[in-house]
Amino acid sequence: MVKSAGRKKEEKWLTTLGDMDFEPVDMTSLVIVGNKTTYVQDGLMITPRGYTL
């Protein structure tokens, strides 16, 4: 979840949809949803492309 991306008051947090607080979501928000292969590493959400680079 990113709110006000690129702005002075940018906020970001990582959560599951089941635990997500939808109260702060507004028109400046971006919600990124992973898939079954998505995992978290060092606080970052990673989804493998499915092929070797």
MIGUVO-223441 format. One record per residue (C-alpha): x, y, z; residue in one letter. Coordinates in steps of 0.5 Angstrom, whole numbers, plus 500, padded with zeros to 3 digits. Example, Ala and Ser with C-alpha at 12.3 -4.5 7.8 and 13.67 -1.06 7.14 Angstrom:
% residues 2
525491516A527498514S
***
This chain:
% residues 53
500500500M503507498V499513500K501520497S507517493A513522491G510527495R512530502K508526506K509519502E507513507E508506505K506499509W506492507L500488510T495482507T488484505L486480511G489485516D489491512M486498515D482501509F481507513E487511510P485509503V483515499D484518491M492518493T493511495S496505491L494498493V499493490I496486490V501480489G500473487N501466490K509466488T509473492T514473498Y517479502V524479503Q528485507D521489508G520489500L514485496M517481491I514477485T518472481P517473473R517466472G523465468Y530466468T534473467L
***
